């Protein structure tokens, strides 16, 4: 009797695993600042990308696929299927990149549907609980902090070679080149056999600045006489292409290629210039206008390939407009996974287009883009509405300077000078036809008005996501300048004005705390004279003298309440307060 029972259980478990394995595996490979022109087949005269292009040869390429003009917004849109303003994300640093944790990600949905989930590379939606990838559905996470290795999120001195990364929330130093490390971790994740389908998100930080890459990748581009910045960039892209091939070969060696959906795309266009005066020469942009952070097409039109041999025919190209908000609903459709009832996607499933090549599918859709700096969006400033044929543009040469509410005089001038392009016939956006078609301008502007009001009302109702201090999930939290908020932080940019690195060196952290006893360590920049260190939270205000050359200040055995507020840490050597580089907040009585 017992034997029959065990055999029945074994049969049921085998049946469950067989059913689970029928679901497709899913791999998303997203690059960082790779433009549409950074593909050999898109006319680039220097770069060869055979492994990336092989995805299109074995599957489908969307030649008109659109993302957001910056990193965090595109990542939030990819993971949620929703416009980033709804999720709380407006830009890439300070509180602007914090994704509200009420958002339900593709990792959470697939995990709850029986998938193993892993992320390898760049997250850039919040480094501390409850915003980490391991808080948002990823069971395995190997990521760098902040928006890039070497940025203010830390650790100090980190580079693309032998970097310190975070594995499931724990920092560890790794050997090798970052892109290779992330790819190797992805391959190890794919190779695990547990009877479950997997979702792997390989989000390399290449070819984002700083331009660091093994010499063997760079030299061939130097040898043909390219500008050094281009040689380094193309070397990084060559490394990406190599690792795409490694992932594809892994699927083939495991015999799972036919039942694996592989998507390749970029988060935004290339940084070949930020303003009229910032350019490195010769970067191929496929004759598109603009750059990273721009709402012109060079900023938002990105490479997109998808391969699934079992379901998608090979060597298909479609010019139908797709958008980054479409990826999540499409994948759920493909995997036959029901979305949660409480989620309202902005994106639409591209599955009928991918499998039936319906040329008229989604021809009448509209995609909305806006980009600025700071946590408050301003209506009409630096936006675009794109349809299959037309594009309405409110341009701005320095979107990072949009930090204050424009006056009515400025807004009237913006609205008076809106641009309209027939992007089907003028893909370089050179011929402004706004004066010839005011009725199209008015129609698209009204659609934008409705969109802006709707997404910002939802965002305002949620507020800015807070960092949690003292939780069981993360008893030690590292606060960095990358996550600062406050008016001095925002004012470090101004309309067209010069940026000075030393300006505006103070912010605070929006936090919630659990009651307990804490140790707080301030990691200081160079102190050139004696002064006073301060720690403030609610009614708490502690002070300690600091001496010239001192590197750390420790506040020990501090009692913090269950509360929400702004966490202030700073020092004064004259009258103006300056912030530390990092603040370690450690709960002592968990």
C-alpha positions as CSV (number, residue, x, y, z in Angstrom):
1,X,0.0,0.0,0.0
2,X,2.8,2.4,1.0
3,X,4.7,1.5,-2.2
4,X,1.7,2.3,-4.4
5,X,1.2,5.6,-2.6
6,X,4.8,6.6,-3.2
7,X,4.6,5.6,-6.9
8,X,1.5,7.8,-7.2
9,X,3.3,10.7,-5.6
10,X,6.3,10.2,-7.9
11,X,4.0,10.1,-10.9
12,X,2.2,13.3,-9.9
13,X,5.6,15.0,-9.3
14,X,6.8,13.9,-12.7
15,X,3.6,15.0,-14.4
16,X,4.0,18.4,-12.6
17,X,7.6,18.8,-13.8
18,X,6.7,17.9,-17.3
19,X,3.9,20.4,-17.3
20,X,6.2,23.1,-15.9
21,X,8.8,22.4,-18.5
22,X,6.3,22.9,-21.3
23,X,6.3,26.6,-20.4
24,X,8.9,28.5,-22.4
25,X,12.1,29.6,-20.8
26,X,12.6,33.4,-21.1
27,X,15.8,35.4,-21.5
28,X,15.9,39.1,-21.8
29,X,19.2,40.7,-22.7
30,X,19.3,44.4,-22.3
31,X,22.3,46.6,-23.1
32,X,23.0,50.1,-21.7
33,X,23.3,53.0,-24.1
34,X,23.5,50.9,-27.3
35,X,21.9,52.9,-30.2
36,X,20.0,51.6,-33.2
37,X,23.1,52.4,-35.2
38,X,25.3,50.2,-33.0
39,X,24.4,47.1,-35.1
40,X,26.4,46.0,-38.1
41,X,23.4,45.3,-40.2
42,X,22.0,48.8,-39.6
43,X,24.7,50.3,-41.7
44,X,27.4,50.7,-39.2
45,X,30.6,50.9,-41.3
46,X,32.9,49.7,-38.5
47,X,31.0,47.4,-36.1
48,X,30.2,43.7,-36.7
49,X,27.5,42.2,-34.5
50,X,26.9,38.7,-36.0
51,X,25.7,37.0,-32.7
52,X,23.1,39.7,-32.0
53,X,22.0,39.7,-35.6
54,X,21.7,35.8,-35.6
55,X,18.7,36.3,-33.3
56,X,16.9,38.1,-36.1
57,X,18.0,35.4,-38.6
58,X,16.5,32.7,-36.5
59,X,13.6,34.9,-35.4
60,X,12.2,38.4,-35.8
61,X,13.5,41.9,-35.8
62,X,11.4,44.9,-35.0
63,X,13.0,47.8,-36.8
64,X,10.9,50.5,-35.2
65,X,11.0,49.6,-31.5
66,X,11.0,52.4,-28.9
67,X,12.2,52.8,-25.3
68,X,12.6,55.8,-23.0
69,X,15.6,58.2,-23.3
70,X,17.2,57.1,-20.1
71,X,18.2,54.1,-18.1
72,X,15.8,53.8,-15.1
73,X,12.7,54.8,-17.0
74,X,13.2,52.1,-19.6
75,X,13.9,49.5,-17.0
76,X,10.8,50.3,-15.0
77,X,8.7,50.2,-18.2
78,X,10.3,46.8,-19.2
79,X,9.7,45.2,-15.8
80,X,6.1,46.5,-15.2
81,X,4.6,47.0,-18.7
82,X,3.6,50.5,-17.5
83,X,4.6,54.1,-18.2
84,X,7.5,54.9,-15.9
85,X,5.8,58.0,-14.5
86,X,3.2,55.8,-13.0
87,X,5.8,53.7,-11.2
88,X,7.5,56.8,-9.7
89,X,10.5,56.8,-12.0
90,X,11.4,60.1,-13.7
91,X,15.2,60.1,-14.1
92,X,18.3,58.2,-13.1
93,X,19.7,59.5,-9.8
94,X,18.7,60.7,-6.3
95,X,15.1,59.7,-5.6
96,X,14.2,60.0,-9.3
97,X,15.0,56.4,-10.1
98,X,13.1,54.9,-7.1
99,X,10.4,52.5,-8.4
100,X,7.4,52.3,-6.1
101,X,7.3,48.8,-4.6
102,X,3.5,48.6,-5.1
103,X,4.4,47.9,-8.7
104,X,4.2,44.2,-9.7
105,X,7.1,43.2,-11.9
106,X,7.5,40.5,-14.5
107,X,9.8,38.6,-12.1
108,X,7.0,38.5,-9.4
109,X,4.4,37.3,-11.9
110,X,6.6,34.6,-13.4
111,X,7.9,33.5,-10.0
112,X,4.3,33.1,-8.8
113,X,3.7,31.1,-11.9
114,X,6.4,28.5,-11.2
115,X,9.4,30.1,-12.9
116,X,12.9,30.5,-11.5
117,X,13.9,34.1,-11.8
118,X,17.3,35.8,-12.0
119,X,18.8,39.1,-12.8
120,X,22.5,39.7,-13.7
121,X,23.9,43.1,-14.3
122,X,22.1,46.5,-13.9
123,X,19.0,47.0,-11.8
124,X,19.0,50.9,-11.3
125,X,15.6,51.1,-9.6
126,X,16.8,51.4,-6.0
127,X,19.7,49.8,-4.0
128,X,18.1,49.4,-0.6
129,X,15.0,47.6,0.8
130,X,12.3,47.4,-0.3
131,X,13.4,48.4,-3.8
132,X,16.1,45.8,-4.5
133,X,15.6,43.1,-7.2
134,X,15.4,40.4,-4.4
135,X,12.5,42.4,-3.0
136,X,10.8,42.6,-6.4
137,X,10.5,39.0,-7.5
138,X,14.1,38.0,-8.4
139,X,15.2,34.8,-6.6
140,X,18.8,35.1,-7.8
141,X,20.4,38.5,-8.2
142,X,24.0,39.5,-9.1
143,X,24.0,43.3,-9.7
144,X,26.0,46.4,-9.3
145,X,24.7,49.4,-7.2
146,X,23.3,52.6,-8.6
147,X,23.3,53.5,-12.3
148,X,26.8,52.2,-13.1
149,X,30.0,50.7,-11.7
150,X,32.1,53.6,-10.4
151,X,29.3,55.9,-9.7
152,X,28.5,57.6,-6.3
153,X,26.4,54.6,-5.2
154,X,29.7,52.9,-4.5
155,X,31.7,51.2,-3.4
156,X,34.5,53.8,-3.9
157,X,37.1,52.9,-6.5
158,X,35.0,50.2,-8.2
159,X,35.8,49.6,-11.9
160,X,34.6,47.3,-14.7
161,X,37.6,45.0,-13.9
162,X,37.4,42.8,-10.7
163,X,34.4,44.7,-9.4
164,X,32.6,44.5,-6.1
165,X,29.1,43.4,-6.9
166,X,26.1,42.4,-4.8
167,X,25.0,38.8,-4.8
168,X,21.5,38.5,-3.3
169,X,22.1,41.7,-1.3
170,X,25.6,40.8,-0.1
171,X,28.6,42.6,-1.5
172,X,31.5,40.5,-2.8
173,X,34.6,41.1,-5.0
174,X,34.7,39.2,-8.3
175,X,37.5,38.5,-10.7
176,X,37.3,39.4,-14.3
177,X,35.5,41.8,-16.6
178,X,32.0,42.8,-15.5
179,X,30.2,41.8,-18.7
180,X,31.9,38.4,-18.7
181,X,31.0,38.0,-15.0
182,X,27.3,38.8,-15.5
183,X,27.2,36.5,-18.5
184,X,28.9,33.6,-16.7
185,X,26.4,33.9,-13.8
186,X,23.5,33.9,-16.3
187,X,24.8,30.7,-18.0
188,X,25.2,29.1,-14.6
189,X,21.6,30.0,-13.8
190,X,20.4,28.6,-17.1
191,X,22.2,25.3,-16.5
192,X,20.5,24.5,-13.2
193,X,18.1,21.7,-13.6
194,X,15.1,21.7,-11.2
195,X,12.2,21.0,-13.6
196,X,11.1,24.6,-13.6
197,X,11.2,27.0,-16.6
198,X,13.5,30.0,-16.0
199,X,13.4,33.7,-16.5
200,X,16.9,35.2,-16.9
201,X,17.4,39.0,-17.2
202,X,20.9,39.7,-18.4
203,X,21.2,43.5,-18.1
204,X,24.8,44.3,-19.0
205,X,26.1,47.8,-18.0
206,X,27.9,48.0,-21.4
207,X,28.6,50.2,-23.4
208,X,27.7,52.9,-20.7
209,X,30.5,55.2,-19.5
210,X,33.1,54.9,-18.2
211,X,34.7,53.4,-21.3
212,X,36.5,50.5,-19.8
213,X,37.1,47.3,-21.8
214,X,39.8,44.7,-22.4
215,X,42.5,45.9,-24.7
216,X,42.0,43.0,-27.1
217,X,38.5,44.3,-27.9
218,X,39.7,47.8,-28.5
219,X,42.8,47.4,-30.6
220,X,41.1,46.4,-33.9
221,X,39.1,49.6,-33.9
222,X,42.2,51.7,-33.1
223,X,43.9,50.0,-36.0
224,X,41.4,51.4,-38.5
225,X,41.9,54.9,-37.1
226,X,38.7,55.5,-35.1
227,X,38.5,58.2,-32.4
228,X,39.6,56.7,-29.1
229,X,36.1,57.0,-27.5
230,X,34.5,55.3,-30.5
231,X,37.2,52.5,-30.4
232,X,36.5,51.9,-26.7
233,X,32.7,51.9,-27.3
234,X,32.9,49.5,-30.2
235,X,35.2,47.3,-28.2
236,X,32.5,47.1,-25.5
237,X,29.9,46.3,-28.1
238,X,32.1,43.6,-29.5
239,X,32.3,42.1,-26.0
240,X,28.5,42.2,-25.8
241,X,28.2,40.4,-29.1
242,X,30.6,37.7,-28.0
243,X,28.6,37.1,-24.8
244,X,25.3,37.0,-26.7
245,X,26.8,34.1,-28.6
246,X,27.8,32.4,-25.4
247,X,24.2,32.5,-24.2
248,X,22.8,31.2,-27.5
249,X,25.4,28.4,-27.6
250,X,24.5,27.4,-24.0
251,X,20.9,26.9,-25.0
252,X,21.9,24.8,-28.0
253,X,24.2,22.6,-25.9
254,X,21.5,22.0,-23.4
255,X,18.9,21.2,-26.1
256,X,16.5,23.9,-24.9
257,X,16.9,26.4,-27.7
258,X,13.6,25.6,-29.4
259,X,11.6,26.2,-26.2
260,X,13.3,29.4,-25.1
261,X,12.2,32.9,-25.9
262,X,15.3,35.2,-26.3
263,X,14.8,38.9,-26.5
264,X,17.7,41.4,-27.2
265,X,17.2,45.2,-26.9
266,X,18.8,48.3,-25.5
267,X,17.5,50.7,-22.8
268,X,18.0,53.9,-24.8
269,X,20.0,55.5,-27.6
270,X,23.8,56.2,-27.6
271,X,25.5,58.9,-25.6
272,X,27.3,60.5,-28.5
273,X,26.4,64.0,-27.3
274,X,24.4,65.5,-24.4
275,X,24.2,69.1,-25.7
276,X,25.4,70.9,-28.8
277,X,28.8,71.3,-27.2
278,X,29.3,67.7,-26.1
279,X,30.2,65.3,-28.8
280,X,32.8,62.7,-29.6
281,X,33.2,62.5,-33.4
282,X,32.2,59.8,-35.8
283,X,29.7,57.7,-33.8
284,X,27.4,56.0,-36.3
285,X,23.7,56.8,-35.4
286,X,22.0,55.4,-38.6
287,X,21.2,59.0,-39.6
288,X,18.8,59.4,-36.7
289,X,18.4,62.7,-34.9
290,X,19.3,63.3,-31.3
291,X,21.2,61.3,-28.6
292,X,20.7,59.6,-25.2
293,X,18.3,61.8,-23.1
294,X,16.7,63.2,-26.3
295,X,13.1,62.5,-27.3
296,X,14.2,62.5,-31.0
297,X,14.5,59.0,-32.4
298,X,18.3,58.5,-31.8
299,X,17.4,58.8,-28.1
300,X,14.5,56.3,-28.1
301,X,14.7,54.0,-31.1
302,X,16.7,50.9,-30.1
303,X,17.6,47.5,-31.6
304,X,15.1,44.8,-30.9
305,X,15.3,41.1,-31.8
306,X,13.3,38.1,-30.6
307,X,13.8,34.4,-31.2
308,X,11.7,31.4,-30.3
309,X,12.2,28.6,-32.8
310,X,9.2,26.7,-31.7
311,X,6.7,29.5,-32.3
312,X,8.3,32.4,-34.3
313,X,9.3,32.0,-37.9
314,X,12.9,32.9,-38.9
315,X,14.1,36.0,-40.9
316,X,11.1,38.2,-40.3
317,X,11.3,41.9,-40.1
318,X,8.5,44.2,-39.1
319,X,8.3,48.0,-39.2
320,X,5.2,48.1,-37.0
321,X,5.9,50.3,-34.0
322,X,6.6,48.4,-30.7
323,X,7.4,49.9,-27.4
324,X,9.2,48.8,-24.2
325,X,5.9,48.8,-22.3
326,X,4.8,45.9,-24.6
327,X,7.4,43.4,-23.5
328,X,5.8,42.2,-20.3
329,X,2.2,41.7,-21.7
330,X,3.6,40.0,-24.8
331,X,5.7,37.5,-22.8
332,X,2.8,36.7,-20.5
333,X,0.7,36.1,-23.7
334,X,3.4,33.9,-25.2
335,X,3.8,31.9,-22.0
336,X,0.1,31.6,-21.4
337,X,0.5,33.3,-17.9
338,X,-2.4,35.3,-16.6
339,X,-1.5,38.7,-15.3
340,X,-2.7,39.7,-11.8
341,X,-6.2,41.2,-11.8
342,X,-5.0,44.4,-10.0
343,X,-2.4,45.3,-12.7
344,X,-3.4,47.6,-15.6
345,X,-0.7,47.5,-18.3
346,X,-0.1,50.4,-20.6
347,X,1.6,48.1,-23.1
348,X,-0.1,45.8,-25.5
349,X,0.7,42.3,-26.5
350,X,2.8,42.0,-29.7
351,X,2.2,38.3,-29.8
352,X,-0.2,38.4,-32.8
353,X,2.4,40.5,-34.7
354,X,5.2,38.1,-33.9
355,X,3.4,35.0,-34.8
356,X,0.9,36.0,-37.5
357,X,2.8,39.1,-38.9
358,X,-0.4,41.1,-39.1
359,X,0.8,44.2,-41.0
360,X,-2.1,46.4,-39.7
361,X,-1.7,45.3,-36.1
362,X,-1.4,48.3,-33.7
363,X,-1.0,50.7,-36.6
364,X,-3.1,53.4,-34.8
365,X,-1.4,53.3,-31.4
366,X,0.4,56.2,-29.7
367,X,3.5,56.0,-27.5
368,X,4.3,58.8,-25.0
369,X,7.8,59.8,-23.9
370,X,9.0,62.5,-21.6
371,X,12.3,63.0,-19.9
372,X,13.7,65.6,-17.4
373,X,15.7,65.8,-14.3
374,X,14.3,65.8,-10.7
375,X,11.3,64.2,-9.1
376,X,8.6,66.6,-10.4
377,X,7.4,66.3,-14.1
378,X,6.4,69.6,-15.8
379,X,3.8,69.5,-18.4
380,X,4.9,70.3,-22.0
381,X,8.6,70.2,-21.2
382,X,10.7,67.8,-23.4
383,X,8.1,65.2,-24.6
384,X,7.2,63.3,-27.7
385,X,4.0,61.5,-28.9
386,X,4.9,59.0,-31.6
387,X,2.5,57.2,-33.9
388,X,3.4,54.9,-36.8
389,X,3.4,57.9,-39.2
390,X,3.7,61.1,-37.2
391,X,5.7,62.4,-34.2
392,X,5.0,65.5,-32.1
393,X,8.1,66.8,-30.4
394,X,8.7,69.3,-27.6
395,X,12.5,69.5,-27.9
396,X,15.0,70.7,-25.3
397,X,18.7,70.9,-25.7
398,X,19.5,70.3,-22.0
399,X,16.7,68.2,-20.4
400,X,18.8,67.8,-17.2
401,X,18.2,71.5,-16.7
402,X,14.4,71.1,-16.4
403,X,14.3,71.3,-12.6
404,X,11.9,74.3,-12.0
405,X,8.4,75.0,-12.9
406,X,8.5,77.0,-16.2
407,X,6.8,80.4,-16.3
408,X,3.7,80.8,-18.4
409,X,5.8,82.9,-20.8
410,X,8.2,79.9,-21.3
411,X,5.3,77.4,-21.7
412,X,3.6,79.6,-24.3
413,X,6.8,79.7,-26.3
414,X,7.2,75.9,-26.0
415,X,3.7,75.3,-27.3
416,X,4.1,77.8,-30.0
417,X,7.2,76.0,-31.3
418,X,6.1,72.3,-31.1
419,X,7.5,70.2,-34.0
420,X,5.7,67.7,-36.1
421,X,7.4,65.1,-38.3
422,X,6.2,62.6,-40.9
423,X,8.6,59.9,-39.5
424,X,7.6,57.3,-42.2
425,X,9.0,59.5,-44.9
426,X,11.4,61.6,-42.8
427,X,13.0,59.2,-40.3
428,X,15.8,61.7,-39.6
429,X,13.2,64.3,-38.3
430,X,14.6,67.1,-40.4
431,X,11.4,68.6,-42.0
432,X,9.1,70.2,-39.4
433,X,5.5,70.1,-40.9
434,X,3.8,71.5,-37.8
435,X,2.6,74.7,-39.6
436,X,1.2,72.6,-42.5
437,X,-0.8,70.3,-40.2
438,X,-2.0,72.2,-37.2
439,X,-5.0,69.8,-36.8
440,X,-2.5,66.8,-36.3
441,X,-0.6,68.9,-33.8
442,X,-3.8,69.7,-31.8
443,X,-5.0,66.1,-31.9
444,X,-1.7,64.7,-30.6
445,X,-1.3,67.5,-28.1
446,X,-4.7,66.7,-26.6
447,X,-3.7,63.0,-26.3
448,X,-0.5,64.1,-24.5
449,X,-2.5,66.3,-22.1
450,X,-4.7,63.4,-21.2
451,X,-1.8,61.0,-20.8
452,X,0.3,63.4,-18.6
453,X,-2.6,64.2,-16.3
454,X,-3.5,60.5,-15.8
455,X,0.0,59.1,-15.1
456,X,1.0,61.9,-12.8
457,X,-2.2,61.8,-10.8
458,X,-1.4,58.1,-10.1
459,X,2.2,58.9,-9.3
460,X,1.4,61.8,-7.0
461,X,-1.1,59.6,-5.1
462,X,1.7,57.1,-4.2
463,X,4.4,59.6,-3.3
464,X,8.1,58.9,-3.5
465,X,9.2,55.5,-2.3
466,X,11.0,55.5,1.0
467,X,14.2,53.5,1.9
468,X,13.5,51.1,4.8
469,X,15.9,51.1,7.7
470,X,16.2,48.4,10.3
471,X,14.3,45.6,8.6
472,X,15.1,41.9,9.1
473,X,15.6,41.7,5.3
474,X,18.3,44.3,5.4
475,X,19.6,45.2,8.9
476,X,22.6,47.1,7.4
477,X,21.8,49.8,4.9
478,X,24.4,51.8,3.0
479,X,23.0,55.3,2.1
480,X,24.9,57.1,-0.6
481,X,24.8,60.5,-2.4
482,X,23.3,58.7,-5.3
483,X,20.0,58.4,-3.3
484,X,19.9,61.9,-1.9
485,X,16.8,64.0,-2.1
486,X,16.1,67.6,-1.4
487,X,16.3,71.1,-3.0
488,X,20.1,71.5,-3.0
489,X,20.5,68.2,-4.9
490,X,17.9,69.2,-7.5
491,X,19.4,72.7,-8.0
492,X,22.8,71.3,-9.1
493,X,21.5,71.7,-12.6
494,X,19.9,74.8,-14.0
495,X,18.5,75.8,-17.4
496,X,21.5,75.7,-19.7
497,X,23.9,76.7,-16.9
498,X,27.3,75.2,-16.3
499,X,27.6,72.2,-14.1
500,X,30.2,72.4,-11.3
501,X,31.1,69.1,-9.7
502,X,31.7,70.6,-6.3
503,X,28.3,72.4,-6.2
504,X,25.3,71.3,-4.1
505,X,26.9,68.7,-1.8
506,X,24.0,68.1,0.5
507,X,20.8,66.1,0.5
508,X,18.8,63.9,2.8
509,X,17.4,60.4,2.6
510,X,13.6,59.7,2.6
511,X,13.3,56.8,5.0
512,X,11.0,54.8,7.2
513,X,12.5,53.2,10.4
514,X,11.7,50.3,12.6
515,X,12.1,50.9,16.3
516,X,15.4,49.8,17.7
517,X,19.0,50.6,18.6
518,X,21.3,51.6,15.7
519,X,24.9,52.4,14.9
520,X,25.4,55.1,12.3
521,X,28.8,55.6,10.5
522,X,29.5,58.6,8.4
523,X,32.2,58.1,5.7
524,X,33.6,61.5,5.1
525,X,35.2,63.2,2.2
526,X,38.5,65.1,2.8
527,X,38.2,67.3,5.9
528,X,40.5,70.3,5.6
529,X,39.7,71.8,9.0
530,X,38.1,71.0,12.3
531,X,34.3,71.0,12.5
532,X,31.2,69.4,13.7
533,X,29.3,66.3,12.4
534,X,25.5,66.3,12.7
535,X,22.8,63.5,12.7
536,X,19.1,64.5,12.5
537,X,16.0,62.5,12.3
538,X,12.6,63.7,13.6
539,X,13.3,65.2,17.1
540,X,16.7,63.6,17.3
541,X,19.7,65.8,16.7
542,X,23.2,64.5,17.7
543,X,26.5,66.2,17.3
544,X,30.2,65.1,17.3
545,X,33.3,67.1,16.9
546,X,35.5,66.1,13.9
547,X,39.2,66.8,13.4
548,X,41.0,67.8,10.2
549,X,41.8,64.6,8.1
550,X,39.3,62.5,10.0
551,X,37.7,59.8,7.7
552,X,34.8,58.4,9.8
553,X,32.4,59.5,12.5
554,X,30.5,56.9,14.5
555,X,27.3,57.5,16.3
556,X,26.7,54.4,18.5
557,X,23.7,53.1,20.4
558,X,21.1,55.4,18.9
559,X,17.5,54.8,19.6
560,X,15.2,55.3,16.6
561,X,11.4,55.0,16.6
562,X,8.9,53.5,14.3
563,X,8.6,56.5,12.0
564,X,8.8,58.1,8.6
565,X,10.9,61.1,7.8
566,X,14.0,62.7,6.3
567,X,17.3,61.3,7.5
568,X,19.9,64.0,7.7
569,X,23.7,63.4,8.1
570,X,26.2,66.2,7.4
571,X,29.2,68.1,8.8
572,X,30.2,71.7,9.0
573,X,33.7,73.1,8.9
574,X,32.3,76.5,8.1
575,X,28.7,77.7,8.0
576,X,27.6,75.7,4.9
577,X,26.7,72.0,5.6
578,X,28.3,69.3,3.5
579,X,27.2,65.7,3.2
580,X,29.2,62.5,3.8
581,X,30.1,60.1,0.9
582,X,28.2,57.2,2.5
583,X,26.2,56.5,5.7
584,X,26.1,53.0,7.1
585,X,23.0,52.5,9.2
586,X,23.1,49.2,11.2
587,X,20.4,47.9,13.5
588,X,22.0,46.4,16.5
589,X,19.1,44.6,18.2
590,X,17.5,42.5,15.4
